């Protein structure tokens, strides 16, 4: 089932191809009747149902082959028996009887030490047996049909060999092969059956839980023993199945789950996927991935649909426990990213809903005196402990794609809302010689009002000016002068002091002032003297 059938090559990220892939994958996994599905490139592939049916056919074929071989062995043994019987009759040392009762009735006429063969011994489940005549009695020697009896016994499968197909395959027997997986139904249908199934497999074994089975109670696990439970029963109705010791894989219903109820400090991963990309060439921009999750949300959906969710519930008092971790290791010249988060809006005008590239949430209660609640923590360090100090070019960099402003512009590069102790704190930073805590381009402004009506800006060759609207009021020049381009007043205020001088009298000023304040009035240089207090 392919709706759009674009014919785009593998690796396409086109929305129509993603839709076709999701539609085809739904058929491949969940189809109740189809054994084959066709991908968007026309390749026929088996559905999960088809794979199961094929596996069942192969198992039936193996059982049929084993049964045929057993019959061949039985037929060959009958031929050998008849030939041996004919040879023995010719030489005369063995007396043949159809039943044990017939042999017992004739034993008085048989020579002491003679051999008696019974073709269907009713005392030995109809087997072919041999006896020795001793002092007028029959003494049991051997069950000639023991192979037949052993094959019919519970351990009979262990006597039939099995060689998997393929070069280098290791020979085993049917019993060992079948016991690689056990089912709880092999032991009954209650809690005791679950415990017995767990006890029957070794570390790394697989136990199947077929539909209809449910665990009632607790199954006791063994330290160091990890088994996998493949659950085909309804885990939604039987949540006690998730309390099984080991790894639980739910293979039934809309939710496929893998669950581990107990762990050890030596665990590596619950699920591990490895991929080595060692091919040559490829299509630039084409993305190949080790794990890919595609979620398509229809227009009528009102709940929250999240493609991937990682939840870490941490009750530990030590360690570093992380809900999600991404790491890129750069060993060559190719660009390497630890993580990329992208949002694309396909409409030309932003709708009411947000389009957010990355959101970081921190929720807590109460004060944070230790300062250990951090929204984004950017940490730089050495690749190894003995290398040179790493130089990180940028802690945070904001800009359009490929630094091309025709691709995107920003209304605000950074915005702060809410209540803060401080907005930006550089007290803990060491500024290198010649470095700056804040660096701006000539002509850029710092605003002090929501409408930017009050701002300061620096222009090379002019100086640092303070503006009210478009009118410059104060300027500090590169020469160190203070200018009032807008004709404002320089106000020098101090406290009023009283003196002991007589009113109207004036005493002579000091011979020379301590210095002058230079200023201009209408372009004419003036000096204002000042004296020691």
NULUM-128564 format. One record per residue (C-alpha): x, z, y; residue in one letter; residue number from 1. Coordinates in nm, 4 decimals, always signed. Layout:
% residues N
x|z|y|rest|nr
X|Z|Y|A|NUM
...
***
This chain:
% residues 533
x|z|y|rest|nr
+0.0000|+0.0000|+0.0000|X|1
+0.1738|-0.1245|+0.3156|X|2
-0.0389|-0.1492|+0.6296|X|3
+0.1952|-0.3144|+0.8798|X|4
+0.4511|-0.4790|+0.6488|X|5
+0.6960|-0.5539|+0.9331|X|6
+0.9759|-0.6687|+0.7020|X|7
+1.2307|-0.4693|+0.9037|X|8
+1.5473|-0.3842|+0.7043|X|9
+1.6254|-0.0399|+0.5615|X|10
+1.7220|+0.2091|+0.8311|X|11
+1.4484|+0.1030|+1.0720|X|12
+1.3129|+0.3837|+1.2913|X|13
+1.0164|+0.1739|+1.4117|X|14
+0.6910|+0.3715|+1.4224|X|15
+0.5099|+0.1119|+1.2093|X|16
+0.7788|+0.1352|+0.9402|X|17
+0.7572|+0.5164|+0.9496|X|18
+0.3795|+0.4884|+0.9053|X|19
+0.4204|+0.2511|+0.6092|X|20
+0.6828|+0.4806|+0.4524|X|21
+0.4596|+0.7868|+0.4865|X|22
+0.1611|+0.5958|+0.3452|X|23
+0.3633|+0.4648|+0.0486|X|24
+0.5207|+0.8064|-0.0190|X|25
+0.1756|+0.9645|-0.0325|X|26
+0.0749|+0.7126|-0.3019|X|27
+0.4049|+0.7593|-0.4876|X|28
+0.3667|+1.1365|-0.5111|X|29
-0.0069|+1.2021|-0.5196|X|30
-0.1742|+0.8986|-0.6823|X|31
-0.3975|+1.0171|-0.9706|X|32
-0.4173|+0.6766|-1.1400|X|33
-0.1415|+0.4350|-1.0370|X|34
+0.1842|+0.4229|-1.2334|X|35
+0.3570|+0.1865|-0.9894|X|36
+0.3726|+0.1623|-0.6097|X|37
+0.5247|-0.1090|-0.3924|X|38
+0.7495|-0.0165|-0.0982|X|39
+0.7313|-0.1859|+0.2406|X|40
+1.0004|-0.4382|+0.1350|X|41
+0.8007|-0.5470|-0.1718|X|42
+1.0035|-0.3547|-0.4320|X|43
+0.7922|-0.2118|-0.7149|X|44
+0.8693|+0.1495|-0.8006|X|45
+0.7252|+0.4110|-1.0333|X|46
+0.4933|+0.6785|-0.8989|X|47
+0.5361|+1.0437|-0.9985|X|48
+0.2503|+0.9904|-1.2444|X|49
+0.4312|+0.6858|-1.3838|X|50
+0.7519|+0.8851|-1.4262|X|51
+0.5624|+1.1590|-1.6125|X|52
+0.3893|+0.9073|-1.8381|X|53
+0.7179|+0.7336|-1.9150|X|54
+0.8811|+1.0674|-1.9991|X|55
+0.5944|+1.1530|-2.2346|X|56
+0.6306|+0.8172|-2.4080|X|57
+1.0045|+0.8718|-2.4520|X|58
+0.9436|+1.2184|-2.5975|X|59
+0.6850|+1.0733|-2.8373|X|60
+0.9328|+0.8012|-2.9331|X|61
+1.2029|+1.0601|-3.0086|X|62
+0.9604|+1.2627|-3.2199|X|63
+0.8572|+0.9452|-3.4032|X|64
+1.2197|+0.8527|-3.4705|X|65
+1.2936|+1.2025|-3.5994|X|66
+0.9877|+1.1903|-3.8251|X|67
+1.0875|+0.8478|-3.9587|X|68
+1.4432|+0.9658|-4.0288|X|69
+1.3110|+1.2744|-4.2075|X|70
+1.0887|+1.0552|-4.4247|X|71
+1.3858|+0.8313|-4.5033|X|72
+1.5870|+1.1368|-4.6100|X|73
+1.2948|+1.2576|-4.8224|X|74
+1.2489|+0.9167|-4.9875|X|75
+1.6210|+0.8960|-5.0574|X|76
+1.6205|+1.2429|-5.2130|X|77
+1.3283|+1.1490|-5.4400|X|78
+1.5147|+0.8407|-5.5589|X|79
+1.8265|+1.0474|-5.6199|X|80
+1.6209|+1.3051|-5.8051|X|81
+1.4666|+1.0500|-6.0345|X|82
+1.8041|+0.8898|-6.1026|X|83
+1.9589|+1.2295|-6.1760|X|84
+1.6668|+1.3190|-6.3980|X|85
+1.7042|+0.9994|-6.5976|X|86
+2.0763|+1.0530|-6.6381|X|87
+2.0259|+1.4139|-6.7365|X|88
+1.7604|+1.3202|-6.9903|X|89
+1.9984|+1.0704|-7.1468|X|90
+2.2668|+1.3312|-7.1986|X|91
+2.0218|+1.6014|-7.2995|X|92
+2.1413|+1.9191|-7.1156|X|93
+1.8296|+1.9539|-6.8924|X|94
+1.4694|+2.0112|-7.0023|X|95
+1.2011|+1.8869|-6.7575|X|96
+0.8594|+2.0425|-6.7023|X|97
+0.5827|+1.9666|-6.4558|X|98
+0.4993|+2.3304|-6.3783|X|99
+0.6612|+2.6677|-6.4088|X|100
+0.3871|+2.7796|-6.6464|X|101
+0.4693|+2.4914|-6.8856|X|102
+0.8393|+2.5810|-6.8765|X|103
+0.7618|+2.9469|-6.9363|X|104
+0.5457|+2.8585|-7.2357|X|105
+0.8264|+2.6526|-7.3929|X|106
+1.1209|+2.8802|-7.3136|X|107
+1.1220|+3.0342|-7.6620|X|108
+1.2155|+2.6972|-7.8122|X|109
+1.4972|+2.6227|-7.5688|X|110
+1.8623|+2.6892|-7.6403|X|111
+2.0247|+2.9853|-7.4690|X|112
+2.2198|+2.8674|-7.1633|X|113
+2.0120|+2.5523|-7.1285|X|114
+1.8910|+2.4215|-6.7906|X|115
+1.5229|+2.3834|-6.7057|X|116
+1.3976|+2.1738|-6.4103|X|117
+1.0436|+2.2187|-6.2795|X|118
+0.9170|+1.9276|-6.0684|X|119
+0.6375|+2.1272|-5.8932|X|120
+0.7089|+2.4976|-5.9189|X|121
+0.3903|+2.6821|-5.8281|X|122
+0.5884|+3.0028|-5.7823|X|123
+0.8057|+2.8332|-5.5122|X|124
+0.5414|+2.6589|-5.2989|X|125
+0.5469|+2.3494|-5.5216|X|126
+0.9165|+2.2875|-5.4788|X|127
+1.1458|+2.1233|-5.7290|X|128
+1.3477|+2.4069|-5.8895|X|129
+1.5971|+2.4739|-6.1652|X|130
+1.6297|+2.7692|-6.4002|X|131
+1.8766|+2.8802|-6.6650|X|132
+1.7606|+2.9938|-7.0093|X|133
+1.9076|+3.3338|-7.0780|X|134
+1.8017|+3.5616|-7.3646|X|135
+1.4646|+3.3866|-7.3937|X|136
+1.3854|+3.4134|-7.0196|X|137
+1.4005|+3.1800|-6.7181|X|138
+1.6589|+3.2894|-6.4548|X|139
+1.6194|+3.1170|-6.1124|X|140
+1.9189|+2.9056|-5.9999|X|141
+1.8308|+2.6774|-5.7070|X|142
+1.5471|+2.5257|-5.5026|X|143
+1.6181|+2.1531|-5.5096|X|144
+1.3554|+2.0858|-5.2387|X|145
+1.5038|+2.3386|-4.9961|X|146
+1.5556|+2.0648|-4.7349|X|147
+1.1843|+1.9937|-4.7388|X|148
+1.1052|+2.3616|-4.7080|X|149
+1.3612|+2.4164|-4.4298|X|150
+1.2265|+2.1234|-4.2280|X|151
+0.8755|+2.2648|-4.2532|X|152
+0.9972|+2.6105|-4.1485|X|153
+1.0115|+2.7344|-3.7874|X|154
+1.3844|+2.6596|-3.7746|X|155
+1.3475|+2.3118|-3.9287|X|156
+1.4158|+2.1271|-3.6021|X|157
+1.7645|+2.2777|-3.6047|X|158
+1.8470|+2.0717|-3.9154|X|159
+1.7677|+1.7366|-3.7487|X|160
+2.0452|+1.5830|-3.5455|X|161
+1.9982|+1.4327|-3.1999|X|162
+2.2380|+1.2053|-3.0110|X|163
+2.1459|+1.1214|-2.6491|X|164
+2.1901|+0.7614|-2.5416|X|165
+2.4940|+0.6534|-2.3417|X|166
+2.8695|+0.6442|-2.3891|X|167
+3.0258|+0.9869|-2.4317|X|168
+2.6987|+1.1617|-2.5184|X|169
+2.7416|+1.4880|-2.7075|X|170
+2.5582|+1.5246|-3.0369|X|171
+2.3243|+1.8185|-3.0795|X|172
+2.0076|+1.8886|-3.2762|X|173
+1.6395|+1.8590|-3.1960|X|174
+1.5879|+2.2347|-3.1756|X|175
+1.8694|+2.2845|-2.9227|X|176
+1.7458|+1.9902|-2.7164|X|177
+1.3871|+2.1113|-2.7042|X|178
+1.4957|+2.4658|-2.6201|X|179
+1.6646|+2.3498|-2.3007|X|180
+1.3162|+2.3918|-2.1548|X|181
+1.0594|+2.6419|-2.2775|X|182
+0.6973|+2.6946|-2.1800|X|183
+0.5124|+3.0212|-2.1415|X|184
+0.2480|+2.8727|-2.3697|X|185
+0.5093|+2.8792|-2.6476|X|186
+0.4633|+3.2569|-2.6461|X|187
+0.0955|+3.2981|-2.5575|X|188
-0.0906|+3.3125|-2.2277|X|189
-0.0377|+3.6613|-2.0806|X|190
+0.2302|+3.8679|-1.9085|X|191
+0.4040|+3.9285|-2.2405|X|192
+0.4368|+3.5526|-2.2801|X|193
+0.6098|+3.5240|-1.9412|X|194
+0.8515|+3.8020|-2.0298|X|195
+0.9194|+3.6519|-2.3727|X|196
+0.9848|+3.3097|-2.2212|X|197
+1.2300|+3.4616|-1.9707|X|198
+1.4105|+3.6518|-2.2469|X|199
+1.4294|+3.3384|-2.4645|X|200
+1.6310|+3.1231|-2.2206|X|201
+1.9878|+3.1740|-2.1112|X|202
+2.1281|+3.1739|-1.7599|X|203
+2.0444|+2.8424|-1.5896|X|204
+1.7496|+2.7701|-1.8213|X|205
+1.4160|+2.6169|-1.7194|X|206
+1.0734|+2.7633|-1.7976|X|207
+0.7546|+2.5619|-1.7508|X|208
+0.4296|+2.7222|-1.6351|X|209
+0.1532|+2.4708|-1.7200|X|210
-0.1847|+2.4527|-1.5417|X|211
-0.4109|+2.7445|-1.6182|X|212
-0.1316|+2.9942|-1.6804|X|213
-0.0971|+3.2981|-1.4560|X|214
+0.1252|+3.6038|-1.4558|X|215
-0.0467|+3.9409|-1.4626|X|216
+0.1996|+4.2160|-1.3815|X|217
+0.5756|+4.2122|-1.3364|X|218
+0.8386|+4.0214|-1.5343|X|219
+1.1631|+4.2176|-1.5529|X|220
+1.4732|+4.0145|-1.4732|X|221
+1.8334|+4.0636|-1.5849|X|222
+2.1265|+4.1033|-1.3466|X|223
+2.3337|+3.7853|-1.3183|X|224
+2.0751|+3.5724|-1.4986|X|225
+1.9143|+3.2980|-1.2894|X|226
+1.6412|+3.0816|-1.4404|X|227
+1.4147|+2.8191|-1.2851|X|228
+1.0371|+2.8347|-1.3220|X|229
+0.8702|+2.4940|-1.2890|X|230
+0.5150|+2.5917|-1.1966|X|231
+0.2398|+2.3361|-1.2555|X|232
-0.0274|+2.6053|-1.2281|X|233
-0.2176|+2.6609|-0.9030|X|234
+0.0070|+2.8918|-0.6975|X|235
-0.2594|+2.9186|-0.4279|X|236
-0.4897|+3.0935|-0.6738|X|237
-0.2113|+3.2755|-0.8639|X|238
+0.0281|+3.4029|-0.5992|X|239
+0.1686|+3.6513|-0.8524|X|240
+0.3608|+3.3536|-0.9926|X|241
+0.5866|+3.3752|-0.6879|X|242
+0.7056|+3.7200|-0.8004|X|243
+0.8809|+3.5799|-1.1058|X|244
+1.2541|+3.6609|-1.1247|X|245
+1.4785|+3.3627|-1.0540|X|246
+1.3922|+3.0408|-0.8704|X|247
+1.0295|+2.9285|-0.8583|X|248
+0.9470|+2.5621|-0.7925|X|249
+0.5792|+2.4983|-0.7261|X|250
+0.5011|+2.1425|-0.8404|X|251
+0.1242|+2.1560|-0.8042|X|252
-0.1106|+2.1100|-0.5105|X|253
-0.0394|+1.9994|-0.1518|X|254
+0.2414|+2.2516|-0.0982|X|255
+0.5633|+2.2010|-0.2948|X|256
+0.7532|+2.5304|-0.2798|X|257
+1.0884|+2.6622|-0.3973|X|258
+1.1118|+3.0400|-0.3967|X|259
+1.3769|+3.2917|-0.4995|X|260
+1.2659|+3.6494|-0.5398|X|261
+1.6063|+3.8124|-0.5861|X|262
+1.9560|+3.7262|-0.4685|X|263
+2.3208|+3.8279|-0.5027|X|264
+2.6141|+3.8326|-0.2620|X|265
+2.7700|+3.5374|-0.4490|X|266
+2.4732|+3.3027|-0.3951|X|267
+2.5703|+2.9730|-0.2294|X|268
+2.2383|+2.8001|-0.1648|X|269
+1.8859|+2.7927|-0.3021|X|270
+1.8751|+2.4156|-0.2584|X|271
+2.1855|+2.2002|-0.2012|X|272
+2.1970|+1.8275|-0.1280|X|273
+2.5301|+1.6432|-0.1171|X|274
+2.5899|+1.2861|-0.0020|X|275
+2.9190|+1.0995|+0.0371|X|276
+2.8942|+0.8000|+0.2687|X|277
+3.1890|+0.5891|+0.1506|X|278
+3.0585|+0.2373|+0.2052|X|279
+3.2123|-0.0110|+0.4474|X|280
+3.0330|-0.1438|+0.7549|X|281
+2.6748|-0.1019|+0.8588|X|282
+2.4324|-0.1820|+1.1398|X|283
+2.5172|-0.0102|+1.4728|X|284
+2.2259|+0.2132|+1.5636|X|285
+2.0964|+0.2160|+1.2070|X|286
+2.0589|+0.5758|+1.0869|X|287
+2.1281|+0.6854|+0.7281|X|288
+2.0513|+1.0493|+0.6524|X|289
+2.0982|+1.2996|+0.3730|X|290
+1.7626|+1.4617|+0.4446|X|291
+1.4806|+1.3042|+0.6431|X|292
+1.1368|+1.4462|+0.7149|X|293
+0.8695|+1.2233|+0.8706|X|294
+0.5478|+1.3806|+0.9981|X|295
+0.2663|+1.1723|+1.1454|X|296
-0.0034|+1.3628|+1.3379|X|297
-0.3423|+1.1967|+1.3786|X|298
-0.5427|+1.2063|+1.7018|X|299
-0.7978|+1.4555|+1.5690|X|300
-0.5480|+1.7269|+1.4680|X|301
-0.5750|+2.0475|+1.6747|X|302
-0.3489|+2.2856|+1.4842|X|303
+0.0298|+2.2938|+1.5379|X|304
+0.2210|+2.0423|+1.3219|X|305
+0.5948|+2.1182|+1.3020|X|306
+0.8229|+1.8807|+1.1125|X|307
+1.0735|+2.1428|+0.9942|X|308
+1.0325|+2.5208|+1.0230|X|309
+1.3072|+2.7735|+0.9542|X|310
+1.2073|+3.1416|+0.9721|X|311
+1.4626|+3.4218|+0.9316|X|312
+1.3182|+3.7722|+0.8954|X|313
+1.6223|+3.9958|+0.9397|X|314
+1.6162|+4.3598|+0.8288|X|315
+1.9936|+4.3856|+0.7792|X|316
+2.2165|+4.6171|+0.9824|X|317
+2.5223|+4.3902|+0.9649|X|318
+2.6308|+4.0293|+0.9194|X|319
+2.5237|+3.7229|+1.1181|X|320
+2.1893|+3.5976|+0.9925|X|321
+2.0777|+3.2592|+1.1265|X|322
+1.7447|+3.0774|+1.0875|X|323
+1.9009|+2.7334|+1.1369|X|324
+2.2638|+2.6193|+1.1556|X|325
+2.4077|+2.2745|+1.2230|X|326
+2.7768|+2.1861|+1.2207|X|327
+2.9637|+1.8660|+1.2878|X|328
+3.3306|+1.8424|+1.1815|X|329
+3.5253|+1.5837|+1.3802|X|330
+3.8237|+1.4516|+1.1805|X|331
+3.8585|+1.1093|+1.3462|X|332
+3.7862|+0.9182|+1.6655|X|333
+3.4170|+0.8663|+1.5940|X|334
+3.1761|+1.0569|+1.8241|X|335
+3.0578|+1.3739|+1.6524|X|336
+2.7579|+1.5917|+1.7398|X|337
+2.6777|+1.9359|+1.6031|X|338
+2.3093|+1.8918|+1.6817|X|339
+2.0882|+1.6431|+1.8658|X|340
+1.7343|+1.7193|+1.9838|X|341
+1.5385|+1.4278|+2.1297|X|342
+1.1888|+1.3719|+2.2603|X|343
+1.0520|+1.0266|+2.3424|X|344
+0.7368|+0.9689|+2.5442|X|345
+0.5872|+0.6267|+2.4796|X|346
+0.3446|+0.6360|+2.7723|X|347
+0.4571|+0.5223|+3.1193|X|348
+0.2974|+0.8168|+3.2972|X|349
+0.3347|+1.1727|+3.1716|X|350
+0.0099|+1.3085|+3.0275|X|351
-0.1035|+1.6699|+3.0577|X|352
+0.0952|+1.7797|+2.7537|X|353
+0.4656|+1.8562|+2.7854|X|354
+0.7538|+1.6414|+2.6612|X|355
+1.0348|+1.8904|+2.6044|X|356
+1.3700|+1.7964|+2.4548|X|357
+1.4580|+2.1510|+2.3475|X|358
+1.2904|+2.4877|+2.3960|X|359
+1.4604|+2.8231|+2.3418|X|360
+1.2340|+3.1288|+2.3194|X|361
+1.3368|+3.4951|+2.3246|X|362
+1.0561|+3.7476|+2.2710|X|363
+1.1146|+4.1234|+2.2741|X|364
+0.9811|+4.4518|+2.4080|X|365
+1.1456|+4.7027|+2.6378|X|366
+1.4764|+4.7110|+2.8241|X|367
+1.8031|+4.5460|+2.7214|X|368
+2.0758|+4.7748|+2.8480|X|369
+2.3300|+4.6344|+2.6005|X|370
+2.2782|+4.2822|+2.7308|X|371
+2.2579|+4.1377|+2.3785|X|372
+1.9429|+3.9300|+2.4267|X|373
+2.0628|+3.5795|+2.5099|X|374
+1.8551|+3.2638|+2.5398|X|375
+2.1442|+3.0166|+2.5109|X|376
+2.4953|+3.1366|+2.4258|X|377
+2.7630|+2.8673|+2.4624|X|378
+3.0818|+2.9759|+2.2867|X|379
+3.4163|+2.7957|+2.2835|X|380
+3.6998|+2.8729|+2.0465|X|381
+3.9955|+2.7443|+1.8493|X|382
+3.9534|+2.5240|+1.5435|X|383
+4.1932|+2.7601|+1.3661|X|384
+4.3341|+3.0948|+1.4681|X|385
+4.6914|+2.9706|+1.5229|X|386
+4.6292|+2.6539|+1.7249|X|387
+4.6606|+2.6013|+2.0998|X|388
+4.3908|+2.7311|+2.3317|X|389
+4.1017|+2.4848|+2.3322|X|390
+4.0028|+2.3207|+2.6609|X|391
+3.6288|+2.2533|+2.6734|X|392
+3.5459|+1.9822|+2.9263|X|393
+3.1920|+2.0976|+3.0111|X|394
+2.9855|+2.4026|+2.9192|X|395
+2.6601|+2.2308|+3.0190|X|396
+2.6343|+1.8677|+3.1284|X|397
+2.3164|+1.7108|+3.2652|X|398
+2.2841|+1.3414|+3.3427|X|399
+2.1158|+1.0113|+3.2588|X|400
+2.1973|+0.8125|+2.9464|X|401
+2.5471|+0.6625|+2.9700|X|402
+2.5645|+0.8060|+3.3275|X|403
+2.3382|+0.5191|+3.4362|X|404
+2.0880|+0.6322|+3.7023|X|405
+1.8763|+0.3228|+3.6424|X|406
+1.7827|+0.4714|+3.3060|X|407
+1.6594|+0.8095|+3.4314|X|408
+1.6453|+1.0389|+3.7346|X|409
+1.5774|+1.4122|+3.7482|X|410
+1.3335|+1.5925|+3.9777|X|411
+1.5319|+1.9154|+3.9309|X|412
+1.8569|+1.9503|+3.7422|X|413
+1.7951|+2.3216|+3.6823|X|414
+1.5003|+2.5464|+3.7691|X|415
+1.4596|+2.9227|+3.7473|X|416
+1.1238|+3.0976|+3.7423|X|417
+1.0317|+3.4606|+3.6918|X|418
+1.2140|+3.7818|+3.7858|X|419
+1.5922|+3.8248|+3.7579|X|420
+1.8511|+4.0897|+3.8223|X|421
+2.0773|+3.8035|+3.9305|X|422
+2.0350|+3.4285|+3.9006|X|423
+2.3976|+3.3267|+3.8498|X|424
+2.6744|+3.5797|+3.7836|X|425
+3.0381|+3.4627|+3.7855|X|426
+3.1983|+3.8075|+3.7998|X|427
+3.3196|+3.7854|+3.4443|X|428
+3.4802|+3.4430|+3.4965|X|429
+3.8439|+3.3794|+3.5874|X|430
+3.8777|+3.0886|+3.8292|X|431
+4.2004|+2.8931|+3.7860|X|432
+4.4248|+2.8300|+4.0878|X|433
+4.2615|+2.5602|+4.2967|X|434
+3.9360|+2.5991|+4.1072|X|435
+3.5944|+2.6787|+4.2540|X|436
+3.2958|+2.8841|+4.1460|X|437
+3.0718|+2.6119|+4.2925|X|438
+3.1762|+2.2562|+4.3786|X|439
+2.9583|+2.0120|+4.5714|X|440
+2.9928|+1.6551|+4.6883|X|441
+3.0304|+1.5779|+5.0597|X|442
+2.6871|+1.5444|+5.2177|X|443
+2.5056|+1.7504|+4.9542|X|444
+2.3012|+2.0461|+5.0793|X|445
+2.2123|+2.4005|+4.9836|X|446
+1.8503|+2.4731|+5.0724|X|447
+1.6990|+2.8103|+5.1695|X|448
+1.3272|+2.7279|+5.1792|X|449
+1.0822|+2.5659|+4.9417|X|450
+1.0552|+2.2605|+5.1688|X|451
+1.4354|+2.2380|+5.2212|X|452
+1.3749|+2.2868|+5.5985|X|453
+1.6645|+2.5317|+5.6159|X|454
+1.9837|+2.4050|+5.4538|X|455
+2.3606|+2.3886|+5.4732|X|456
+2.5819|+2.0907|+5.3946|X|457
+2.9452|+1.9887|+5.4320|X|458
+3.0620|+1.6458|+5.5469|X|459
+3.4278|+1.5494|+5.5177|X|460
+3.5880|+1.5166|+5.8652|X|461
+3.2950|+1.6900|+6.0354|X|462
+3.2593|+2.0328|+5.8841|X|463
+3.0079|+2.2734|+5.7377|X|464
+2.6771|+2.2665|+5.9216|X|465
+2.3585|+2.4700|+5.9216|X|466
+2.0409|+2.2676|+5.9780|X|467
+1.6838|+2.3457|+6.0725|X|468
+1.5000|+2.0359|+5.9700|X|469
+1.7159|+1.7456|+6.0880|X|470
+1.8692|+1.9452|+6.3769|X|471
+2.2167|+2.0879|+6.3230|X|472
+2.2382|+2.4332|+6.4813|X|473
+2.5825|+2.5682|+6.3822|X|474
+2.8977|+2.3926|+6.2643|X|475
+3.2292|+2.5212|+6.1309|X|476
+3.4847|+2.2428|+6.1764|X|477
+3.7830|+2.1697|+5.9524|X|478
+4.0037|+2.2895|+6.2455|X|479
+3.8424|+2.6324|+6.2288|X|480
+3.6240|+2.5945|+6.5390|X|481
+3.2716|+2.7282|+6.5716|X|482
+3.0375|+2.4816|+6.7422|X|483
+2.6730|+2.5012|+6.8466|X|484
+2.5643|+2.1327|+6.8430|X|485
+2.2009|+2.2191|+6.8998|X|486
+2.2670|+2.4056|+7.2278|X|487
+2.1937|+2.7430|+7.0865|X|488
+2.3298|+3.0758|+7.2080|X|489
+2.6163|+3.2781|+7.0638|X|490
+2.4923|+3.6324|+7.0807|X|491
+2.7445|+3.9194|+7.0680|X|492
+2.5622|+4.2511|+7.0661|X|493
+2.6912|+4.6066|+7.0588|X|494
+2.5736|+4.9558|+7.1384|X|495
+2.5332|+5.0503|+7.5085|X|496
+2.7930|+5.3053|+7.6171|X|497
+2.7965|+5.5290|+7.9271|X|498
+3.1024|+5.5974|+8.1419|X|499
+3.2061|+5.8610|+8.3953|X|500
+3.2562|+5.6056|+8.6723|X|501
+3.0594|+5.6488|+8.9916|X|502
+2.7711|+5.4147|+9.0256|X|503
+2.8620|+5.1077|+9.2266|X|504
+3.2310|+5.1763|+9.1924|X|505
+3.4635|+4.9541|+8.9951|X|506
+3.7999|+5.0269|+8.8494|X|507
+4.0685|+4.7575|+8.8096|X|508
+4.0840|+4.5705|+8.4783|X|509
+4.4005|+4.5989|+8.2666|X|510
+4.6832|+4.3726|+8.3772|X|511
+4.6510|+4.1501|+8.0686|X|512
+4.3717|+4.1165|+7.8142|X|513
+4.4324|+4.1573|+7.4399|X|514
+4.3162|+3.7973|+7.3784|X|515
+4.0646|+3.5256|+7.4545|X|516
+3.7662|+3.3658|+7.2941|X|517
+3.7785|+2.9902|+7.3658|X|518
+3.4605|+2.7902|+7.4020|X|519
+3.3283|+2.4851|+7.5820|X|520
+3.0386|+2.4507|+7.8241|X|521
+2.9186|+2.0948|+7.8767|X|522
+3.2510|+1.9678|+7.7501|X|523
+3.4553|+2.1960|+7.9835|X|524
+3.6902|+2.4405|+7.8085|X|525
+3.6353|+2.8075|+7.8987|X|526
+3.7967|+3.1336|+7.7949|X|527
+3.6405|+3.4707|+7.7574|X|528
+3.8959|+3.7585|+7.7691|X|529
+3.8621|+4.0702|+7.5609|X|530
+4.0382|+4.4058|+7.5957|X|531
+4.1116|+4.7040|+7.3858|X|532
+3.8293|+4.9530|+7.3787|X|533
***
